[in-house]
Amino acid sequence: MFRGFLCAIVIAALAVGLRAQSWPPSLVASFAAPPGAIDVAYEHGPLYALADGSPPTVYTLNAYNGSITGSFTVPVPSGARGITYDAYGAESIWVSNRINRYVYRLTTAGSLAGSFACPGGAPYGLGYSYYNPQHGRGLFVTCRNENRILNLNATTGSLLGSFAGPASAALEYDDWFCVDRNSNYLYWDYNREWQVLDTLPARPWGVATNVMWPTDQWVQVYVLCHDGYIYRYEGATAVAPASLGRIRALYR
């Protein structure tokens, strides 16, 4: 009897916790992107924005108000398209080039640390997952023309797996969130099942996500749109990642 009573208390507490949290993530702020920005990257710390040019420029931004805190150029040929960042492991930045179909690995100061050819088409958006139970960890490269998302070894570029985007021309995938060229939707992929999380104010350029597993399951999503603004979404849940499917059902 005591065990059943204790289970009832735990279930009730969990239900209260779910109601007190914000899931799925919702729009909380927006701010102007740097001039010419075509993609964003975020893990924790600064928000990065990539602007193509000769050479391309990477801006560091305050992740909460968008103010520019620094910038540096990167030794990548014209045609840069995507950027992502790993703050937990190698502390590297990756930049894709849709023209020569290469992915470049850089230091956080912008120096070249390596490169490899994309194995599945012209690379557009990039994402990095330190923990992704659906598709594995590592570098995620989105090939828009093929509507495929590739999971690559972040150092060698070897193919670890791939899956289809949510619509017809995926632009970028990062930690379960994705945007597509032909829609204004922010998509969420949980348990390999795409669904629309929100309608964006304008067509997207790219998306950047930080998911804080396995402590508080805090999610921050940044979406760069063609109107020149970056939109920030936030949300949290008090339960483990394996339970997110049940949370999603509760919030439909």
C-alpha positions as CSV (number, residue, x, y, z in Angstrom):
1,M,0.0,0.0,0.0
2,F,2.8,2.4,0.9
3,R,4.5,1.8,-2.4
4,G,1.3,2.6,-4.3
5,F,0.8,5.7,-2.2
6,L,4.4,6.8,-3.0
7,C,3.9,6.2,-6.7
8,A,0.7,8.3,-6.6
9,I,2.6,11.2,-5.0
10,V,5.4,11.0,-7.7
11,I,2.8,10.9,-10.5
12,A,1.0,13.9,-9.1
13,A,4.2,15.9,-8.6
14,L,5.2,15.1,-12.2
15,A,1.9,16.3,-13.5
16,V,2.2,19.6,-11.6
17,G,5.8,19.9,-13.0
18,L,4.6,19.4,-16.5
19,R,1.9,22.2,-16.2
20,A,4.5,24.5,-14.7
21,Q,7.0,24.1,-17.6
22,S,6.8,25.5,-21.1
23,W,6.8,22.7,-23.7
24,P,7.0,22.8,-26.6
25,P,9.3,25.8,-27.0
26,S,7.5,29.1,-27.7
27,L,8.7,32.4,-29.2
28,V,10.1,34.7,-26.5
29,A,12.2,37.4,-28.3
30,S,13.5,38.7,-31.7
31,F,16.3,41.0,-32.8
32,A,17.9,42.2,-36.0
33,A,20.6,40.0,-37.5
34,P,24.0,41.4,-38.7
35,P,24.0,42.6,-42.3
36,G,24.1,39.8,-44.9
37,A,23.6,37.0,-42.3
38,I,22.7,33.7,-43.9
39,D,22.9,31.3,-41.0
40,V,23.3,31.1,-37.2
41,A,24.9,28.7,-34.8
42,Y,24.4,28.3,-31.0
43,E,25.5,25.8,-28.3
44,H,25.9,28.0,-25.2
45,G,27.8,31.2,-24.8
46,P,27.8,33.5,-27.9
47,L,25.4,33.2,-30.8
48,Y,27.3,33.0,-34.1
49,A,26.0,34.5,-37.4
50,L,27.6,33.8,-40.8
51,A,27.6,36.3,-43.6
52,D,29.0,35.2,-47.0
53,G,31.6,37.3,-48.8
54,S,35.2,37.3,-50.0
55,P,36.1,36.1,-47.4
56,P,33.0,35.2,-45.3
57,T,32.5,36.9,-42.0
58,V,31.4,35.3,-38.7
59,Y,29.8,37.6,-36.1
60,T,29.6,36.8,-32.4
61,L,26.4,38.1,-30.9
62,N,24.9,38.4,-27.4
63,A,22.5,35.5,-27.4
64,Y,19.8,37.4,-25.6
65,N,19.7,40.8,-27.3
66,G,21.6,40.3,-30.6
67,S,24.2,43.0,-30.0
68,I,27.4,42.3,-32.0
69,T,30.3,41.6,-29.6
70,G,33.0,40.7,-32.2
71,S,33.7,39.4,-35.7
72,F,36.3,37.5,-37.7
73,T,36.8,36.4,-41.3
74,V,37.3,32.8,-42.2
75,P,39.5,31.2,-44.9
76,V,36.6,29.7,-46.9
77,P,36.0,30.4,-50.6
78,S,32.9,32.4,-51.6
79,G,29.8,30.3,-51.4
80,A,29.7,29.8,-47.7
81,R,26.2,28.8,-46.6
82,G,26.0,27.0,-43.2
83,I,27.6,27.3,-39.8
84,T,27.5,25.2,-36.6
85,Y,29.4,25.0,-33.3
86,D,30.5,22.4,-30.8
87,A,31.1,24.0,-27.4
88,Y,31.4,20.7,-25.4
89,G,34.0,18.6,-27.3
90,A,36.5,19.9,-29.8
91,E,35.2,23.5,-29.5
92,S,35.2,23.9,-33.2
93,I,33.2,25.8,-35.8
94,W,32.2,24.2,-39.1
95,V,31.3,26.2,-42.2
96,S,29.8,24.7,-45.4
97,N,30.3,25.8,-48.9
98,R,27.5,25.0,-51.3
99,I,29.5,25.8,-54.5
100,N,32.6,23.6,-54.0
101,R,30.6,21.2,-51.7
102,Y,33.2,21.2,-48.9
103,V,32.8,21.5,-45.2
104,Y,35.5,23.4,-43.3
105,R,36.4,22.8,-39.6
106,L,37.7,26.0,-37.9
107,T,39.0,27.0,-34.5
108,T,36.8,29.5,-32.5
109,A,39.3,32.2,-33.7
110,G,38.6,31.4,-37.3
111,S,41.8,29.5,-38.2
112,L,41.4,26.5,-40.6
113,A,41.7,23.1,-38.8
114,G,40.6,20.7,-41.5
115,S,38.2,20.2,-44.4
116,F,36.4,17.4,-46.3
117,A,34.1,17.0,-49.3
118,C,30.4,16.5,-48.5
119,P,29.5,12.9,-49.4
120,G,25.8,13.6,-50.4
121,G,25.4,16.7,-52.5
122,A,25.8,20.5,-52.0
123,P,25.9,21.2,-48.2
124,Y,23.6,24.0,-47.0
125,G,22.8,24.2,-43.3
126,L,24.9,22.6,-40.5
127,G,24.1,21.3,-37.1
128,Y,25.9,19.6,-34.3
129,S,24.5,17.3,-31.7
130,Y,26.4,16.3,-28.6
131,Y,23.5,14.1,-27.6
132,N,20.8,13.0,-30.1
133,P,19.0,9.7,-29.3
134,Q,17.1,9.7,-32.6
135,H,19.9,10.0,-35.1
136,G,23.2,9.8,-33.2
137,R,25.7,12.5,-32.2
138,G,28.1,14.4,-34.5
139,L,27.8,16.7,-37.4
140,F,24.5,17.1,-39.3
141,V,24.8,18.4,-42.9
142,T,21.6,19.3,-44.8
143,C,21.6,18.8,-48.6
144,R,18.7,21.0,-49.8
145,N,18.5,19.7,-53.4
146,E,18.2,16.1,-52.2
147,N,16.1,16.9,-49.1
148,R,18.5,14.8,-47.1
149,I,20.1,15.3,-43.7
150,L,23.4,13.6,-43.3
151,N,25.0,12.5,-40.0
152,L,28.8,12.7,-40.5
153,N,31.9,12.1,-38.4
154,A,32.8,15.7,-37.5
155,T,36.5,15.3,-38.1
156,T,36.7,13.0,-41.2
157,G,33.4,13.6,-42.9
158,S,32.6,9.9,-43.1
159,L,28.9,9.1,-43.5
160,L,27.3,7.7,-40.4
161,G,23.6,7.8,-41.5
162,S,21.0,10.0,-43.3
163,F,17.3,10.7,-43.2
164,A,14.7,12.8,-45.2
165,G,13.8,16.3,-44.3
166,P,10.2,17.3,-43.2
167,A,9.0,18.7,-46.5
168,S,10.6,19.0,-49.9
169,A,13.8,21.1,-49.5
170,A,15.3,21.0,-46.0
171,L,17.7,23.9,-45.3
172,E,19.0,23.1,-41.9
173,Y,18.6,20.6,-39.0
174,D,20.0,21.0,-35.6
175,D,19.1,19.0,-32.5
176,W,15.7,17.8,-33.7
177,F,14.6,21.1,-35.2
178,C,14.5,21.8,-38.9
179,V,13.5,24.5,-41.5
180,D,12.6,24.0,-45.1
181,R,13.1,26.3,-48.1
182,N,9.5,26.0,-49.3
183,S,7.6,26.8,-46.1
184,N,7.5,29.2,-43.2
185,Y,7.4,26.4,-40.7
186,L,9.6,25.5,-37.8
187,Y,9.6,21.7,-37.7
188,W,10.3,19.4,-34.8
189,D,11.5,15.8,-35.1
190,Y,10.8,13.6,-32.2
191,N,11.0,9.8,-32.5
192,R,11.6,10.3,-36.2
193,E,8.2,11.9,-36.7
194,W,8.1,15.4,-38.1
195,Q,5.5,17.9,-37.0
196,V,5.1,21.6,-37.3
197,L,6.0,23.5,-34.1
198,D,5.3,27.0,-35.2
199,T,4.7,29.3,-38.3
200,L,7.6,31.7,-38.7
201,P,7.1,35.4,-39.6
202,A,9.1,35.0,-42.8
203,R,10.9,32.4,-44.9
204,P,13.8,30.9,-42.9
205,W,17.6,30.9,-43.7
206,G,18.6,28.5,-40.9
207,V,18.1,27.3,-37.4
208,A,20.4,26.8,-34.3
209,T,19.5,24.8,-31.2
210,N,20.9,24.1,-27.8
211,V,19.4,21.3,-25.8
212,M,20.6,20.9,-22.2
213,W,20.5,17.1,-21.6
214,P,20.2,15.3,-19.2
215,T,19.8,17.8,-16.4
216,D,16.9,20.2,-16.9
217,Q,16.0,19.6,-20.5
218,W,16.2,23.3,-21.3
219,V,15.8,24.1,-25.1
220,Q,16.8,27.3,-26.9
221,V,16.1,27.6,-30.6
222,Y,17.2,30.5,-32.9
223,V,15.8,30.9,-36.3
224,L,17.2,33.4,-38.9
225,C,14.6,34.6,-41.4
226,H,14.6,36.4,-44.7
227,D,13.2,39.5,-43.0
228,G,16.6,40.1,-41.4
229,Y,15.6,39.1,-37.9
230,I,16.6,36.3,-35.6
231,Y,13.7,34.7,-33.6
232,R,14.4,33.0,-30.2
233,Y,12.3,30.2,-28.9
234,E,12.6,28.7,-25.4
235,G,11.1,25.9,-23.5
236,A,11.7,23.4,-20.7
237,T,10.5,20.1,-19.3
238,A,11.1,18.5,-16.0
239,V,11.3,14.9,-17.2
240,A,13.8,12.8,-19.0
241,P,14.2,12.9,-22.8
242,A,12.6,9.4,-23.3
243,S,9.3,10.9,-22.0
244,L,9.1,13.8,-24.5
245,G,6.7,11.9,-26.7
246,R,4.2,11.8,-23.8
247,I,4.8,15.5,-23.2
248,R,4.1,16.3,-26.8
249,A,0.8,14.5,-26.6
250,L,-0.2,16.5,-23.6
251,Y,0.4,19.8,-25.4
252,R,-1.5,19.1,-28.7
